[in-house]
Amino acid sequence: MNPVDVALDSIWPAELRTDRLLLRPVTPQDADVVRELLTDERVRAYLGGPASPERVAARQAAYPQTPGAWAIVRITDGRTVGLASIGADPRSEGRAEVSYQLLPSAWGGGLGREAVGAVVSWWTATVPDGGPVVAVTQATNARSRRLLESLGMILVDQLDEHGSRQCVYTPGGDQDDSDLRWLGLTAAHLDEVERRRGAQARATAAGQRLPEDLTILIAEAASLLCPACHGTYGRICAREAGHMPALHLGRASDGGWVAWLEDFPV
Ligand SMILES: CC(C)(COP(=O)(O)OP(=O)(O)OC[C@H]1O[C@@H](n2cnc3c(N)ncnc32)[C@H](O)[C@@H]1OP(=O)(O)O)[C@@H](O)C(=O)NCCC(=O)NCCS
């Protein structure tokens, strides 16, 4: 289990209070707000667009079971105005990611900032072994970036995901020179090295025997492939199960050839 999930499990359920908000675990009674958030064009503008009815139903069922998923309740009127969550970041093992969304009627009053600030401070103070925390937001999501920057969070990395440029923020201040910053830089360098090595390995006789398009393999052939849990999200190793040497060789999610060792944090 990812160390972030382990840390969360040990302290969940948790409630957070700020001057104007209560963050409490999502319940099945929040289903209407979940649907509203997932289908609102403005809320979903930088999150892949409005979700399908199937996805809405899946999220309505999953949130109440998910450690780290809070409903954001405005104390003055008791209304649920959004969701905030913290969980394992699939891009980097041991790193937590915070996400947040408010109904447009609650924008513009600093409530998002208050909620995200509470989650980040709580994680840092309550979960000392929880690892670094990041927020990932589209480069063009100006409101979200303003929110993070107003909390003093700093931009440590950028990446392309879901067809858009994404900015990775982490708490700043003393952490300006944090492990995370170095990890980000090392990861970028490592990716370059792995791609170079991948292109070289693909050009060898053994590399050329590997299938070009792994997605068209019939299930039987696919089941013979290396089943390892790979270092970077979306990577597929094209080698056969149990291959030696241990270096994985395959395709990254953007189709480029990469070679990598499983244990590297990428
Ligand atoms: C991202 C999101 C939460 C930002 O909401 P927001 O209300 O603009 O952000 P904040 O809570 O920081 O509020 C800041 C605004 O409130 C104003 N404000 C008013 N009173 C305030 C107070 N007491 N404290 C702080 N700001 C206050 C600020 O001046 C600022 O105004 P501005 O946007 O004109 O500069 C919201 O746009 C949203 O839910 N978007 C959809 C989901 C999404 O994209 N999530 C991000 C990726 S996970």
The ligand as a Gaussian input file, in Angstrom:
#p B3LYP/6-31G(d) Opt

LIG

0 1
 C      -10.143000      26.982000      -7.704000
 C      -11.296000      27.628000      -6.940000
 C      -11.571000      26.857000      -5.652000
 C      -10.890000      29.065000      -6.624000
 O      -11.987000      29.714000      -6.031000
 P      -11.862000      31.266000      -5.641000
 O      -13.060000      31.598000      -4.875000
 O      -11.536000      32.048000      -6.852000
 O      -10.544000      31.265000      -4.777000
 P      -10.294000      31.812000      -3.324000
 O      -11.042000      31.049000      -2.329000
 O       -8.801000      31.862000      -3.165000
 O      -10.871000      33.281000      -3.376000
 C      -10.056000      34.307000      -3.869000
 C      -10.889000      35.485000      -4.261000
 O      -11.730000      35.846000      -3.167000
 C      -11.463000      37.227000      -2.807000
 N      -11.672000      37.336000      -1.340000
 C      -12.726000      37.977000      -0.806000
 N      -12.684000      37.843000       0.525000
 C      -11.580000      37.137000       0.828000
 C      -10.997000      36.683000       2.048000
 N      -11.561000      36.913000       3.216000
 N       -9.833000      35.990000       1.983000
 C       -9.236000      35.730000       0.792000
 N       -9.754000      36.115000      -0.397000
 C      -10.921000      36.818000      -0.371000
 C      -10.043000      37.452000      -3.258000
 O       -9.793000      38.820000      -3.462000
 C      -10.001000      36.659000      -4.551000
 O      -10.621000      37.390000      -5.593000
 P      -10.106000      37.332000      -7.098000
 O      -10.382000      35.945000      -7.610000
 O      -10.901000      38.364000      -7.792000
 O       -8.638000      37.599000      -7.070000
 C      -12.569000      27.661000      -7.813000
 O      -12.332000      28.454000      -8.930000
 C      -13.026000      26.302000      -8.264000
 O      -13.661000      25.560000      -7.524000
 N      -12.703000      25.930000      -9.541000
 C      -13.131000      24.675000     -10.108000
 C      -12.331000      23.497000      -9.631000
 C      -10.859000      23.626000      -9.927000
 O      -10.469000      24.088000     -10.978000
 N      -10.020000      23.179000      -8.984000
 C       -8.579000      23.283000      -9.101000
 C       -7.888000      22.062000      -9.450000
 S       -7.933000      20.788000      -8.212000

